Amino acid sequence: MQTIRNLMFGLVVAIVSAPGWAALPLVDGEGRQLPSLAPMLERVTPAVVNISTRATRTVHNPLLNDPFFRRFFNVPPGAQIPQQRQTQSAGSGVIIDAGKGTVVTNHHVIDGADEIMVSLHDGRSFKAELVGSDPEVDIAVLRIEADNLTASRLGDSDRTRVGDFVVAIGNPFGLGQTVTTGVVSAIGRTGLGIEGYEDFIQTDASINPGNSGGALVDLKGELVGINTAIIAPSGGNVGIGFAIPVNMARNSIEQILEHGEVRRGQLGVVIQDLTPALAEAFGLERNAQGVVVAEVQPGSAADKGGIEAGDVLVSIDGKPLRSAAQLRNEIGGRRIGETVRLTILRNEKSRNVSVKIGKPEASEATRARIHPLLEGATLRDSDDGRGVVVGDIARGSPAASSGLRPGDVIISANRKSVSNVAELRRHVSGSKQLLLRIVRGNAALFLVIQ
C-alpha cells in the first residue's frame, strides 16, 4: 500500500513538473505541490472587464391594436403611438492596450447602446467611447480614460488544437467576474448562421448569457478567443460555446483603430463547396478538397486576375482550401488592395494566379444585424432601388423560420416604404414583431414575423 501511495505521489509530482503546469505551484497540507490555475488567473483576470449598457427603445402598446381601445383613446386609423422605454444589458470585454485604454467586446453587446459603462476588476467604473465595430465578425472596440490598467496578452489562435485546455472569463448573468474551465472541443466551426464571417473555436468551458465579449485564454494566460455565443436549447449552458479566434478578430480591431470601421474587400466570385459529385464531374478524385467558382463578376478582382467560372480553388497563399466558408473568411480578413496567391485547377491542370483584392460593389449582399428576427438572411439593395432583395438564408437561423424565401423583395416594413437596406434597418429598429410587405414572383403579400 505504501508503495502504491508513493507511486501516486510520484505521478502527481510528474504532472506538476510538466511544462504546462510549471508556473502554477500550489501545496497541500502536507507540503506536496498540486496544480492550480490561480497564479495565471491572478495575472489575467484584471484585463477582463464587465460591460453594462443603457439604451432607449421605441415600443408600441399592443392594446392600441384593439379597435375598442383605439376608439376609447381617440387614436386615428392607422396612427401609431410610440413609447420610449429604457433598457439595460450586461456583457464582458477584454483590455488589449493598457496605455490607450482599448477594450474589445462583441458588437451585439453594445449594439444600439446610448451609454456604455466599463467596470474594472478593482471596482472602478468608466464611461466608454465606442471607437467602431464590425457587425459581420461581431467585434467592437471601446476606449476608456483610465490609469493603471492591465492588458491581456494576445496569443496565436492558429496554433489552438482540439483538446487544448482553455479558461473562459466573463460576467455571466450579471453576477460579476466568473471563471470556468474546459477544453477546445472543435475548431473552424462555420455555417451556424450566427455571424456573417464564422470560424469559431468551440469549447465546453461554461459560457452563459453575459459572457459575450469576455476572454477565452489558454494555460499560458494568452488570449486565444472572444466568447460570443452558445447553443442553449434550455436557456442555459449545455457545454457548447463558441469564441471568435483572436487572429480573426485582430484584423477587425486593427482596421477599426486605424479607420474607425472595417473596409472589407472581395474577389467578385460566386463560389460553392467541392462535393464528391462535383469533383467526379470535374475529373478529380472524389475526396478532393477545394472551392468551385460558379460565376465571376465582370470587371471584378477575380476577373482581372484571370479566374474563370469552373475553376477549382485549392489553396490561398499556400493554405489548403476545404470549403467556401473558409475562402470567404480568408478574403474577409484581408485588406483592400492586398494581393493573394491562389492555386487553381482548370481542366485538371494546376496553376497559380495572383489576385489583388478589390473594393466591394455598392450592391454587394450583406448579412448584417438588421433585426434579430431577420438574422441569417442575406439582404441587399435591389438594382432598381425599389426594395431589399433576400438572398440566401442560413439554415437554422431566425430568418429560416420567418417565412421569407430567397428572391423575395421587401418593399415595406411596419407600414413604411423600404427602398434600401438602410431604410429597412431604420423602420424595424426596436420592433418586437415585423410586418413586411414583400413581392414574390408576380404577387405581393404581407408577412408577419414575431
C-alpha positions as CSV (number, residue, x, y, z in Angstrom):
1,M,0.0,0.0,0.0
2,Q,2.8,2.4,0.9
3,T,4.4,1.6,-2.5
4,I,1.2,2.5,-4.3
5,R,0.9,5.7,-2.3
6,N,4.5,6.6,-3.2
7,L,3.8,5.8,-6.8
8,M,0.7,8.0,-6.8
9,F,2.7,10.9,-5.2
10,G,5.3,10.4,-7.9
11,L,2.7,10.7,-10.6
12,V,1.3,14.0,-9.0
13,V,4.8,15.4,-8.9
14,A,5.4,14.4,-12.5
15,I,2.2,16.1,-13.6
16,V,3.0,19.2,-11.6
17,S,6.5,19.2,-13.1
18,A,5.3,19.2,-16.6
19,P,5.9,22.4,-18.7
20,G,2.1,23.2,-18.8
21,W,1.9,23.4,-15.0
22,A,5.4,24.6,-14.2
23,A,4.3,28.1,-13.4
24,L,1.4,27.0,-11.3
25,P,2.8,25.9,-7.9
26,L,0.5,25.1,-5.0
27,V,1.0,22.8,-2.0
28,D,-1.5,20.8,0.1
29,G,-1.5,20.5,3.8
30,E,1.4,18.1,3.7
31,G,3.6,20.3,1.6
32,R,3.1,18.5,-1.7
33,Q,2.8,20.5,-4.9
34,L,-0.5,20.5,-6.7
35,P,-1.5,22.1,-10.0
36,S,-3.6,25.3,-9.9
37,L,-4.8,28.0,-12.3
38,A,-4.8,30.6,-9.6
39,P,-1.3,32.1,-10.4
40,M,-2.1,32.5,-14.1
41,L,-5.6,33.9,-13.4
42,E,-4.2,36.5,-11.0
43,R,-2.3,37.9,-13.9
44,V,-5.1,37.6,-16.5
45,T,-8.4,38.5,-14.7
46,P,-7.6,42.2,-14.2
47,A,-7.7,42.5,-18.0
48,V,-11.3,41.2,-18.3
49,V,-14.0,43.8,-17.6
50,N,-17.7,43.9,-17.1
51,I,-19.7,46.0,-19.6
52,S,-23.2,47.4,-18.9
53,T,-25.2,49.4,-21.5
54,R,-28.3,51.6,-21.4
55,A,-30.4,52.2,-24.5
56,T,-33.7,53.9,-25.4
57,R,-36.1,51.7,-27.4
58,T,-39.3,52.7,-29.2
59,V,-42.1,50.4,-28.4
60,H,-45.8,50.3,-29.3
61,N,-48.6,49.4,-26.9
62,P,-50.3,46.2,-28.1
63,L,-53.6,47.3,-26.5
64,L,-53.8,50.0,-29.2
65,N,-54.1,47.3,-31.9
66,D,-57.6,46.7,-30.4
67,P,-60.3,48.8,-32.2
68,F,-62.1,49.3,-28.9
69,F,-59.1,50.9,-27.2
70,R,-58.3,52.9,-30.3
71,R,-61.8,54.5,-30.3
72,F,-61.6,55.0,-26.5
73,F,-58.3,56.9,-26.7
74,N,-59.4,58.6,-29.9
75,V,-56.5,57.2,-32.0
76,P,-56.9,58.0,-35.7
77,P,-57.0,54.9,-38.0
78,G,-53.5,53.7,-39.0
79,A,-51.8,56.0,-36.4
80,Q,-49.2,54.6,-34.1
81,I,-48.4,56.0,-30.6
82,P,-44.8,55.1,-29.9
83,Q,-43.4,55.0,-26.4
84,Q,-39.9,55.3,-25.2
85,R,-38.5,52.6,-22.9
86,Q,-35.1,52.4,-21.1
87,T,-33.4,49.0,-21.5
88,Q,-30.2,47.7,-19.8
89,S,-28.0,44.8,-20.6
90,A,-24.7,43.3,-19.4
91,G,-21.7,41.7,-21.1
92,S,-18.0,41.4,-20.9
93,G,-14.9,42.8,-22.5
94,V,-11.1,42.5,-22.6
95,I,-8.5,45.2,-22.3
96,I,-5.9,44.8,-25.1
97,D,-4.0,48.1,-24.7
98,A,-3.4,49.4,-21.2
99,G,-1.8,52.6,-22.3
100,K,-4.6,53.7,-24.6
101,G,-7.4,52.1,-22.7
102,T,-8.5,49.9,-25.6
103,V,-11.2,47.4,-24.8
104,V,-12.6,44.7,-27.1
105,T,-16.0,43.2,-26.9
106,N,-18.8,41.8,-29.1
107,H,-20.8,44.1,-31.4
108,H,-24.0,42.7,-30.1
109,V,-23.1,43.7,-26.5
110,I,-23.1,47.4,-27.4
111,D,-25.4,47.5,-30.4
112,G,-27.8,50.4,-30.1
113,A,-26.5,51.5,-26.7
114,D,-26.8,55.1,-25.7
115,E,-24.4,54.7,-22.9
116,I,-21.6,52.1,-22.3
117,M,-20.0,51.6,-18.8
118,V,-16.9,49.6,-18.2
119,S,-16.3,48.2,-14.7
120,L,-12.8,47.0,-13.8
121,H,-11.7,44.1,-11.7
122,D,-10.6,46.6,-8.9
123,G,-14.1,48.1,-8.7
124,R,-13.6,51.3,-10.7
125,S,-16.1,52.2,-13.5
126,F,-15.7,54.4,-16.5
127,K,-17.8,55.6,-19.3
128,A,-16.6,54.2,-22.6
129,E,-16.3,55.7,-26.1
130,L,-17.3,53.5,-29.0
131,V,-14.4,53.6,-31.4
132,G,-16.1,51.4,-34.0
133,S,-17.5,47.9,-34.6
134,D,-17.6,45.1,-37.2
135,P,-21.1,43.5,-37.1
136,E,-20.1,40.9,-39.7
137,V,-17.5,39.4,-37.3
138,D,-19.3,40.7,-34.1
139,I,-16.4,42.7,-32.8
140,A,-16.5,46.2,-31.2
141,V,-13.7,48.4,-29.9
142,L,-14.1,50.7,-27.0
143,R,-11.8,53.2,-25.3
144,I,-11.8,54.4,-21.7
145,E,-9.7,57.1,-20.0
146,A,-8.1,55.2,-17.0
147,D,-4.7,54.7,-15.4
148,N,-3.1,51.5,-14.0
149,L,-4.8,49.2,-16.4
150,T,-3.8,45.6,-17.2
151,A,-3.9,44.4,-20.8
152,S,-4.3,40.8,-22.0
153,R,-1.5,39.3,-24.0
154,L,-2.8,38.2,-27.4
155,G,-2.0,34.6,-28.4
156,D,-1.9,32.8,-31.7
157,S,-5.3,31.1,-32.3
158,D,-4.0,29.4,-35.4
159,R,-2.0,27.1,-33.1
160,T,-5.0,26.2,-31.0
161,R,-5.7,22.5,-31.2
162,V,-8.7,20.3,-30.2
163,G,-8.1,19.1,-26.7
164,D,-6.2,22.2,-25.5
165,F,-7.2,23.3,-22.0
166,V,-8.9,26.8,-22.0
167,V,-10.4,29.1,-19.5
168,A,-13.4,31.4,-20.1
169,I,-13.6,34.6,-18.1
170,G,-16.7,36.9,-18.1
171,N,-19.7,38.3,-16.4
172,P,-22.5,35.6,-16.7
173,F,-26.0,36.7,-15.8
174,G,-24.5,40.0,-14.4
175,L,-23.1,38.1,-11.5
176,G,-19.6,39.6,-11.8
177,Q,-16.3,38.2,-12.9
178,T,-16.5,34.4,-13.2
179,V,-14.0,31.8,-14.3
180,T,-14.9,28.4,-16.0
181,T,-12.6,25.8,-17.5
182,G,-12.8,23.3,-20.3
183,V,-11.1,22.2,-23.5
184,V,-11.3,23.2,-27.1
185,S,-14.0,20.9,-28.5
186,A,-13.6,21.8,-32.2
187,I,-12.1,24.5,-34.4
188,G,-13.2,26.1,-37.6
189,R,-16.9,25.9,-36.9
190,T,-18.9,27.5,-39.7
191,G,-22.4,27.5,-41.1
192,L,-24.1,28.3,-37.8
193,G,-25.8,31.5,-39.1
194,I,-24.6,33.5,-36.1
195,E,-22.3,35.9,-37.9
196,G,-21.5,37.0,-41.4
197,Y,-18.0,35.6,-41.1
198,E,-17.6,32.4,-39.0
199,D,-14.6,30.4,-38.0
200,F,-15.4,29.7,-34.3
201,I,-13.5,27.9,-31.6
202,Q,-15.9,25.6,-29.9
203,T,-15.4,24.9,-26.2
204,D,-17.1,23.1,-23.4
205,A,-15.9,25.7,-20.9
206,S,-19.2,27.0,-19.4
207,I,-20.3,30.2,-21.3
208,N,-23.7,31.8,-20.4
209,P,-25.6,35.0,-21.2
210,G,-23.4,37.8,-20.1
211,N,-20.1,36.1,-21.0
212,S,-20.3,37.6,-24.5
213,G,-17.2,39.7,-25.2
214,G,-15.2,38.0,-22.5
215,A,-11.9,36.2,-22.7
216,L,-11.0,32.7,-23.7
217,V,-7.4,32.1,-22.6
218,D,-5.0,29.2,-22.8
219,L,-3.0,27.9,-19.9
220,K,-0.3,30.4,-20.6
221,G,-2.8,33.2,-20.0
222,E,-2.8,34.3,-23.6
223,L,-6.0,35.4,-25.2
224,V,-7.0,33.0,-28.0
225,G,-10.7,33.9,-28.4
226,I,-13.5,36.3,-27.7
227,N,-16.5,34.4,-26.2
228,T,-19.5,35.1,-28.4
229,A,-22.4,32.6,-28.5
230,I,-23.8,29.4,-27.1
231,I,-26.2,26.7,-28.2
232,A,-28.7,26.6,-25.3
233,P,-32.0,24.7,-26.0
234,S,-33.0,25.1,-22.4
235,G,-31.7,28.7,-22.0
236,G,-28.6,27.7,-20.0
237,N,-25.2,26.2,-20.8
238,V,-25.1,22.7,-22.2
239,G,-21.4,22.6,-22.9
240,I,-21.4,24.0,-26.5
241,G,-20.0,27.5,-26.6
242,F,-18.3,29.5,-29.4
243,A,-15.5,32.1,-29.4
244,I,-14.1,34.2,-32.2
245,P,-10.5,33.3,-32.8
246,V,-8.2,36.2,-31.8
247,N,-6.4,36.1,-35.1
248,M,-9.7,36.6,-36.9
249,A,-10.7,39.5,-34.5
250,R,-7.2,41.1,-34.8
251,N,-7.8,42.2,-38.4
252,S,-11.1,43.9,-37.5
253,I,-9.5,45.5,-34.4
254,E,-6.6,46.9,-36.4
255,Q,-8.8,48.4,-39.1
256,I,-11.3,49.9,-36.5
257,L,-8.4,51.5,-34.7
258,E,-7.0,52.8,-38.0
259,H,-10.2,53.9,-39.8
260,G,-13.0,53.7,-37.3
261,E,-14.5,50.9,-39.4
262,V,-13.7,47.8,-41.3
263,R,-13.1,48.1,-45.0
264,R,-13.5,44.6,-46.3
265,G,-12.7,43.7,-49.9
266,Q,-13.9,41.0,-52.2
267,L,-12.8,38.8,-55.1
268,G,-16.1,39.1,-57.0
269,V,-17.0,35.5,-57.4
270,V,-19.9,33.2,-56.6
271,I,-18.5,30.0,-55.0
272,Q,-19.6,26.7,-53.7
273,D,-18.1,23.7,-51.9
274,L,-16.5,21.0,-54.0
275,T,-18.7,18.0,-53.3
276,P,-17.7,14.4,-54.3
277,A,-20.2,14.5,-57.1
278,L,-18.8,17.8,-58.4
279,A,-15.2,16.5,-58.0
280,E,-16.0,13.5,-60.1
281,A,-17.7,15.6,-62.8
282,F,-14.6,17.8,-62.9
283,G,-12.4,14.8,-63.4
284,L,-10.9,14.9,-59.9
285,E,-10.8,12.3,-57.1
286,R,-14.0,12.1,-55.2
287,N,-12.2,13.0,-51.9
288,A,-10.6,16.1,-53.5
289,Q,-11.0,19.3,-51.5
290,G,-11.4,22.8,-52.8
291,V,-13.9,25.5,-53.8
292,V,-15.7,25.7,-57.1
293,V,-16.1,29.1,-58.9
294,A,-19.6,29.1,-60.2
295,E,-19.6,32.7,-61.5
296,V,-17.1,35.6,-62.0
297,Q,-18.4,39.1,-61.9
298,P,-17.2,41.1,-65.0
299,G,-14.6,43.7,-64.1
300,S,-14.0,42.2,-60.6
301,A,-10.7,41.4,-58.9
302,A,-11.1,37.8,-59.9
303,D,-11.9,38.7,-63.5
304,K,-8.8,40.9,-63.7
305,G,-6.7,38.1,-62.1
306,G,-7.7,35.6,-64.7
307,I,-10.1,33.4,-62.7
308,E,-12.8,31.7,-64.7
309,A,-16.1,30.0,-64.0
310,G,-15.5,26.3,-63.5
311,D,-12.1,26.8,-61.8
312,V,-11.5,24.9,-58.6
313,L,-9.6,26.9,-56.0
314,V,-7.4,24.6,-53.9
315,S,-5.3,26.9,-51.8
316,I,-4.7,30.6,-50.8
317,D,-1.2,31.7,-50.0
318,G,-0.2,28.1,-49.6
319,K,-3.0,27.3,-47.2
320,P,-5.3,24.4,-48.4
321,L,-8.9,25.4,-49.0
322,R,-11.6,23.0,-47.8
323,S,-14.8,25.0,-48.0
324,A,-16.4,28.1,-49.5
325,A,-16.8,29.5,-45.9
326,Q,-13.1,29.2,-45.3
327,L,-12.3,31.1,-48.5
328,R,-14.9,33.8,-47.6
329,N,-13.2,34.2,-44.2
330,E,-9.8,34.4,-45.7
331,I,-10.7,37.1,-48.1
332,G,-12.8,38.9,-45.5
333,G,-9.7,39.1,-43.3
334,R,-7.6,40.8,-46.0
335,R,-7.4,44.5,-46.7
336,I,-8.5,46.1,-50.0
337,G,-5.5,46.2,-52.3
338,E,-3.7,43.3,-50.7
339,T,-2.5,40.6,-53.2
340,V,-3.3,36.9,-52.6
341,R,-1.8,33.9,-54.4
342,L,-4.4,31.3,-55.4
343,T,-3.7,27.8,-56.7
344,I,-6.4,26.7,-59.1
345,L,-7.3,23.6,-61.1
346,R,-8.5,24.2,-64.6
347,N,-9.1,21.3,-66.9
348,E,-7.4,19.1,-64.3
349,K,-4.2,21.2,-64.6
350,S,-2.8,23.2,-61.7
351,R,-1.7,26.8,-62.0
352,N,-1.0,29.8,-59.7
353,V,-2.6,33.2,-60.1
354,S,-2.2,36.4,-58.2
355,V,-5.3,38.5,-57.4
356,K,-5.4,42.0,-55.9
357,I,-8.4,42.2,-53.6
358,G,-10.9,44.8,-54.8
359,K,-13.5,47.1,-53.2
360,P,-16.9,45.7,-52.6
361,E,-19.6,46.7,-55.1
362,A,-22.3,49.0,-53.8
363,S,-24.9,46.3,-54.3
364,E,-23.0,43.6,-52.6
365,A,-25.2,41.4,-50.4
366,T,-24.6,41.7,-46.7
367,R,-25.8,39.5,-43.8
368,A,-25.9,42.4,-41.2
369,R,-27.5,42.6,-37.8
370,I,-30.6,44.5,-39.0
371,H,-33.0,42.8,-36.6
372,P,-32.9,39.6,-34.5
373,L,-35.9,38.2,-36.4
374,L,-34.1,38.7,-39.7
375,E,-30.7,37.3,-38.7
376,G,-29.4,34.7,-41.1
377,A,-30.8,36.3,-44.2
378,T,-28.5,37.9,-46.7
379,L,-30.0,41.2,-47.8
380,R,-29.0,43.7,-50.5
381,D,-30.4,46.8,-52.2
382,S,-32.4,45.9,-55.3
383,D,-30.9,47.0,-58.6
384,D,-33.8,49.4,-59.4
385,G,-33.8,51.0,-55.9
386,R,-37.3,49.8,-55.1
387,G,-36.7,47.4,-52.2
388,V,-34.5,44.9,-50.5
389,V,-33.7,41.6,-52.1
390,V,-33.5,38.5,-49.9
391,G,-30.5,36.3,-50.9
392,D,-29.5,33.1,-49.2
393,I,-30.9,32.2,-45.8
394,A,-28.8,30.3,-43.3
395,R,-30.3,27.0,-42.2
396,G,-31.5,27.0,-38.6
397,S,-31.3,30.8,-38.3
398,P,-34.3,33.0,-37.1
399,A,-34.8,34.1,-40.8
400,A,-35.2,30.5,-41.8
401,S,-38.4,30.2,-39.8
402,S,-39.7,33.7,-40.7
403,G,-41.5,32.7,-43.9
404,L,-39.1,34.7,-46.1
405,R,-37.7,33.0,-49.2
406,P,-34.6,33.7,-51.3
407,G,-35.7,36.0,-54.1
408,D,-38.3,37.9,-52.1
409,V,-38.2,41.6,-52.4
410,I,-39.1,43.6,-49.2
411,I,-40.9,46.8,-50.2
412,S,-42.3,47.9,-46.9
413,A,-41.6,47.3,-43.2
414,N,-44.1,48.2,-40.4
415,R,-46.2,50.0,-43.0
416,K,-43.4,52.2,-44.1
417,S,-41.9,52.1,-47.6
418,V,-38.5,50.5,-48.0
419,S,-36.1,51.2,-50.9
420,N,-32.8,50.0,-49.4
421,V,-31.2,48.1,-46.5
422,A,-30.6,51.3,-44.6
423,E,-34.3,52.2,-44.6
424,L,-35.2,48.6,-43.6
425,R,-32.9,48.8,-40.6
426,R,-34.4,52.1,-39.5
427,H,-38.0,51.0,-39.9
428,V,-37.6,47.7,-37.9
429,S,-35.4,49.1,-35.1
430,G,-36.8,48.4,-31.7
431,S,-39.8,46.4,-33.0
432,K,-40.8,43.1,-31.3
433,Q,-42.7,41.9,-34.4
434,L,-42.3,42.9,-38.0
435,L,-45.0,43.5,-40.7
436,L,-43.3,43.1,-44.0
437,R,-44.9,43.6,-47.4
438,I,-43.0,41.6,-50.0
439,V,-43.1,40.9,-53.7
440,R,-42.8,37.2,-54.5
441,G,-42.8,36.4,-58.2
442,N,-45.7,38.3,-59.7
443,A,-47.6,38.6,-56.4
444,A,-47.4,40.9,-53.4
445,L,-48.2,39.7,-49.8
446,F,-47.9,40.8,-46.2
447,L,-45.8,38.7,-43.8
448,V,-45.9,39.0,-40.0
449,I,-42.7,37.9,-38.3
450,Q,-42.7,37.5,-34.5
